[in-house]
Amino acid sequence: MTRPFRGRPWRRAVACVVAVVLAAPASGCAQGNGDPVNDPRFEQAVALFEAWLDAKMAYEKIPGVSAALVHDQDLVWARGYGYAHRETGVPATPSTMYSVCSISKLFTSIGVLQQRDEGKLDLDDPVSTHLPWYDLEQVYPDGPNVSVEGILTHSSGLPRESAHPYWTGPDHPFPTADEIIEGLSEQETLYPGRRYFQYSNLGMALAGQLIEQASGMAYDEYIRSRILEPLGMSDTYPDIPVEHQGGRYATGYSRLERDGQRAEAPFFQALGMASAAGFASTVEDLARLASWQFRLLENGGMEILDANTLREMHRVHWVDPDFDTMWGLGFAVSRRDGERTVGHGGSCPGFRSTFQLLPAKKLAGAVMMNALANPTDVWTKMMATLGAAFEEIQSDPGGGTARPASLAEYEGLYQSTWGETVILRWDDGLAALGVPSNDPVEGMTKLRHESGDTFRRMRDDGEPGEAYIFHREDGTIARYSVHGNFSNKVR
């Protein structure tokens, strides 16, 4: 395996904590050696995250999810949950390939900036300067031309899509590059340039053409040789790899229908739209993309890009008039809990994904799923649990409390008339989490052992509250009661 990271080893799926409530097998686990992920604080954070995710996947009928957490040069944790292929029971793993759709735009944007740095084009250049066949009608002649920077910031005034119905099922007829070019004469600008944010897949398809014109290389050859291969991203493809269909490439599934089911989505390739929405990748490979950025920002110099160019890409270049949308050069830029976040999401037939970095903390996460659900929700909960635990351990390496093995028998999923509760070990006691939950961290109820099979809820002021009494059958925990009412253990 190519090892693009310098100075520290690449660690694959080092978190080996399996929540007892998993509905489907989780894959991709290996032991670390003295790593923070072996700290009990990280182990219990994984258990909490997995309990939350297990319920989300069950209630939303999400077949498979792969997720990864990166710190600086290390892939500190990666797991797969559920199934890459639901019908055959093939498990999802960290090396499962998914369509990442619009995350493709990051690779295209890097390629455009490489060509800018080599003097082949400028950000202020009109697109028509480099694409002589460009004949989309400019409806607002007094406004600025459709420029390279306008495309990368989605402020060019271009319409969202090419003149083809490729988001229409069931066939999703993506156009070839020639068909996109032919359709330009039927299209016109939607807004004056630099007036509004208008996300444009058409614009990023044209960005792929800019790379070809400037470099003299086919788009996929350029991306492979100039970005993917140098970073060791051997499992990333500029268009969906037919040879992995039914194998490493996951089967996609539709939105949740009214009957509560998800249908299998058709296999597709984005063809001429590949530079905007065509890539396939794994969470492990996107971890390499994240770590390269942290490394370049710290070390400076030149690796794939000049470090100052990457900083330029991460910096806000467009703010919509309502101040709700900010964009760098190819990267979406936002603030979460006071921290600057850069990255991109993706949504294609049967797949959704997100890839987000917190540059100041050198933390990043990637989430991929083979269903039209919400990966950002998973990313947010992963950072609130695993990311927060990792940060705490980094600042206080010796502060963890070993979770008592004797309390493991109480862990599991319990059900009552009113819903489901997960019981898991937390610090030197237990925690109860009602699922599904909007916030697993705030939603936890911490329980302190009193005696025998009795625990008490710990109030916010530290005083004990009501009793949680666990009941046995034939010596095995079968249910618990609180306020005299029962919840039965189902697994």
N, C-alpha and C positions, 0 to 999 in steps of 0.2 A: 504494500500500500504506500502510495506517495504520502509523505508527511510534510505538509506545508508549514507547520508550526515550528518556530525556532526557540530552542532553549528549554522547552517543557514538553513532556510526552502527551500525545493525543490519547484521551481516555474515552472508551466507548461504553456507554450505559453502565456507569459504575454504581448507581444506586440500586441496591438489592433489597428493597423493601416491598413486599407484596401485601396490599390490604386484603383482609379476610373477606371483604364484601364484594370483590370483583365478580362481575357477572360473566365475563368472558376472559380467556387467558390473556395475560399481559406478557409481552416478550421483549427481549433485548437487555438482559440484566447480567452484569458481571461485577465481581468484587473489586473495590479499590484498595489501595495500600496506604493507610494512614490519611485518607482524604477527609475533608470536611463532611462529605456525604455519609461517612460512617458515624458521625456524631448523632446521638439520640435526638437532638433537636431537628436535624434534617430528616431522620427516619420518621419521626412523628409528623413532620410537615408533609412528607410524601404520603403517609397513610391518610392524612386529612384531605389532601388534594385528590387522592385516588377514590376516597369515599364520595367526595363531591362529584367527581367526574363519572364514576360508575352510575350514579343516579341520573346525571344529565344525559348520559348516553342511553340509559334504559328508557327514561321518560320521553326523550326526543327521538328514539329509534335511530341513533347514529351508529352505523355499522362499525366504523374504525376511526381511531385517532392515533397519530404519532406526535410526540412532543419532545423538545430538547431544551436544555438550559445551558447557556455558555457563560463562563467568566473568563474574560481576557483570552488567553491562548488555550484554555481547557474546555472541552465538552464535559461538564461535570456530571450530567445526568441526562439520560434519554430513555424513553420507553415507548412501546406500542401497546394499544388497548383495543380489544374487540377484533374485528376481522377485516383483512384486506379484500377477501372474497367471501361474502356472507354465505352464499349458497354452498360452498365447499368447505367452509370452516377454516380457511387459511388465515392464521393470525396476522394482525398488523404488527410491525416491528419498527425500530428506528431506521432501518434500511429499506422499508417499503417506499416505493415511488408513487407520487401523487402528481396530478396536474396542479401547478402553482399559479397558473393563469397570470394575473397582472403583476406578480412578483417578477415576471419576465422583464418588465419595464426597467428594473434596476440594472440588469445586465446590459440592456440596450443603452441606457443612459451612461453607464460607465464607458461603453464603446464610443459613444458620441464625444464624451469628454477626452478620451484618449486621442481622438482625431483632432479635437480642438487644440490640445497641447502639442500636437505634432505640426500645427500650422496649416492643417488641411481645411479648416472652416472656423468661423467665429460664431459666438452665440447670437450676435446681432444680425447675422446674415439672413436675408430672406431665404426661405426654403427653395424658392424658384431659382435662386442663383446656382444651386447644386443639383436640382432635379429639373432638367430642361423640359420634361414632359408634364410638369405640374401645371394643371390648367383649371383648378378649382376656382369658381367665380368669387372674386372679392366684392361683396355687396356694399362694403363701407370704404370707398376709395380714399376718404379723408383720414381713415385710421391707419395704424401701422401695418406693415406687411406681416404675414405669417412667418415668424422667425424661428430659428433653432431653439432659442431660449423659451419662446412662447410655447413650443411643443413640449419641452421638458418640464415646464411649470403648469401646463394645461391652461394657459391664459392666452392662447393664440387666436381664439375666436372660431376655431374649427368645430364642425359638428362632432358629436361623440363617436359616430361609427362610419365605416365605409358604406357604400351604397349597396349593401348586400344583407339579407336577413339571417345572418349566421347564429344569432341567439335564438332563433325560432326552431323549436323541435318539431318532429322527433329527429330530423336528420342533421340539423345544425350545419348548413352548407357553407363552410368557410371558403372565402375566395382565395384564389392564387394571387401572387403579386401582380401579374399582368391584369387580372380582373379588377383589382383595386385601382390600378392606374387608369384603366378604361373607364371606371365609374366616376373618376374625379370630375369629368366634364359635366356630369349630371348633378354635381353638388355645389354648394355655396357656403360661404362663411355664415356662422350662426350669430355671432356678435362681433363688434369691433374688437380688435386686438387690445390686450391690456385693460379690458373693461371688467370682465367677470372670469371667475374660475369655471371652466367647463371641461370636465374630464373627457379625454379624447383618445380612444383606441386608434382611431384613424391617424391622429398625430404621431403616435408611437410606432405605428406601422410605417409611416413616412420616415421616422427616425432610423428604422432599420435600413431603409433605402439610402439614407444619408451615409450610413456606415459603409454600405457597398460602394457608393459612388466615390467617397473620399479615399477608401482603402484599396479599391480595386479587387476586393475579395468577396466571395459569397458570404452572406450574413452568418450562416451556421458555421462555416469554416473559420470566420473571423472570431466569433465568440468562443469557439473551442480552443483555438490556438493562442488567443490573446488574453483570455480570462479563465476559462474552466480548467484547462490543462495546467497552467502555472499554479493554480490554487489547489490542485489535486482533486477537483470536483468531478470525479469520474462517473458519478451516478446522476449527473445533471445533463439534460438533453435540450437543445434549442427547439425541438418539437417532440410531441409524444412518441416514444419509441415503440413502434409496432411489434418489434421482437420481444418486448416484455409484457405485451397484452396478455392477461390471464395468468401471469406469473408474478414478477416483482412489482409490476405496475398494478395498483389497486383498481378494483371495479368501482365506478362511481355510482351514486344513488341520488335520486331526485329530492325535491323539497318534500316536507311532510304533508301528505294529502289529507283530505277531510276524513278518510277512513282510518287515519292514524298510521298509515304505512308509507314506505318510500319505495318507489319503483327503481329498477336498474336503469341507469342512464346510458345512452349510446356512446360507444367509443368515438372519439373525434380527434382530428388534428387541425391545428389552427392555420396551417399553410402560410398564406401571405400575411396573416395577422400574427405570426409566431413571435415577432419582436415585441408585440404588445401583450400577447396572452397565450403563448404556445408552449412554454417550458414545462418539463417534468423534473422533479428533484426529490430529495429525501431530507428529513430534518438533520441528519448527520452532515450532509453536504452544505446545507444552509448554515450550519454551525461553523463550517470552514469559512464561509463568506463573512460571517460576523467577526470571527477571530482575526481575519486578515485586516478588517477595518480597525479593530482595536490596536493591532500591532502597528499598522501604518501611522495611525494618529499618535501613538506613543513614540515610535522610533524616528518618524520623519523620513525624508528621503523619497526614494522611488521604488515602488513595488506594484506592478500593474498600473497604478496611477501615481502621480506626485501627491504627497501628503496634503499639500495645500489645496490641490484640486478636490480631494475627498472632503476636506473641511468646507470648501466652497459648495459642494453638493449637499452637505448636511445643513448649510445655512439657509435661512428663509429667503427666498427670492420672490415669492408672491404671497400676498395676504389679500383675501377676498374682502370686498367692502364691508361685509358684516363681521369680519374678524373671526369667523368660525372655521375658516379653511386656510391653512398655511402649507406652502409647498417649497421644497428646495429644488435642486436640479435632479429630477427623477425620484427623489425621496419625499414622502409625506412627512411633515414635521408637526409635532403636537406637544402638549404638556400634560403629563399625568402625575398628579400629586406633587406638583412643583418641579418635576424632572422633565427635561427635554427628551423626547422620544423620536427616533427616526426609523423609517422602515417602509413597508408596503404590505397590503393585503391582496388576496386573489380570490376570484369567484368565477368558476366555469361550470358547464353542465356536469353535475355529479360531484363537484369538489369545491372546498373552500379552504383557505390557508391564511396565515399571517406570519410576518417576520419583522420583529421589532427590536431595536437596540436602545439601551440607555447609556449613551457614550460616557457620561460623567462617572458612572458606576462600573463601567466595563462589564455590564450584564446584558445579555440578549436572550431571546427565546424565539423558537419556531414551533408552530402548531400547524398540522395538516390533518384534514379529515375528508373522508370519501362520502360526503353528504352535504346538502345545502343547509348547513346549520351555522353556528356562530363561533368561529375560531378565536375571535378577539376576547370573548368571554372566557375561554379556556386559558388564553395567554395571560389575561388579567389575574385569574385565580392562581395560576402557576407562579406568577411573580409575587403575589400576596402571600403565598405559602412557602414554596421552595426558595424563591428569590430572597424573601425576607429572612428565612432561616439561614441561608448561606451568608448573607450580610452579617447577621448576628454572630455567627460562628467565626467569621473572619475578624470581627472586632473583639470577640471574647472567646478565644479558642478553647479554654478549659472550663467553660461555664455550663456545660450540659449536665442534665440529670438522667442517669440510666433508667430506662423504663422497666419496671419490675416484670420479669418473666412470669411471675405468679399471677399477674392480672390478665394474662393473655386469654384465659378461658372465658372472660366476660366479653371480649371483643366480638363483634358481629353485627348483623342487620336484624332489627326487631321491627315488628309490625303491630299496629292496632287499628281500630276503626278509623282513627284520625290521621293515619299516615305512617311514615317510616322513620326510624331513628337508627343511626349508626352509633355504636359504642366502640371507642378505641382508647388505647392507652395514651396518656398525655402527662408528661413529666413523671411524678411519682404516684399519679392517680389515674383517673379515667376522664374522658370527655364524651358528651352526648351531642350529636348533631342531627337535627331534623333535616331530611332530604326529600325532594330536591331543595336546594338552598340558594338564595341570591348572594350570600356572603358567608362562606364557611368559617372564616376567622371570627367574625363578629357573632356568628350564629352558634358557636360552640357554647355548651354548658359544662363547666369543669366540675368534676366530682372528686371529693376527697374520701379515702377509705376511713370508715369509722371502726367497724369490727365485723368479723365473719363475712357475710355476703351483703352487708349494708354500707352504702356510700351516701354522702350528703352533698347537695349542690352548694358550691361556694359562691356567696354573694359578691357583688363588686366591692363591698367594704371589707371583705375577708371573713365575714361571719358565716357559719354554716346555715343552710336553709333546709328545705324538705329532704326527706330520705328517698333514695333510690334503693329498693330492696330486690336483690336477685334471688330467684327461686330455682330449685333444682328438681330434676326427675332422674332417678337412678344415678345420682351423683353428678349429673351434667347440668350446666346452666340451661334452663328452658325458657325463662321469661323474667321480666322485672316488673315491679309495681312502683308507682309514684302517686301520691294522694289516693292510694287504694285502688288504682286502676292499672290494668295489665297491658303489657306489650310482649308479644311472643317472638322468640328468636327463630328466624327462618333460615339463617345461614351464618 
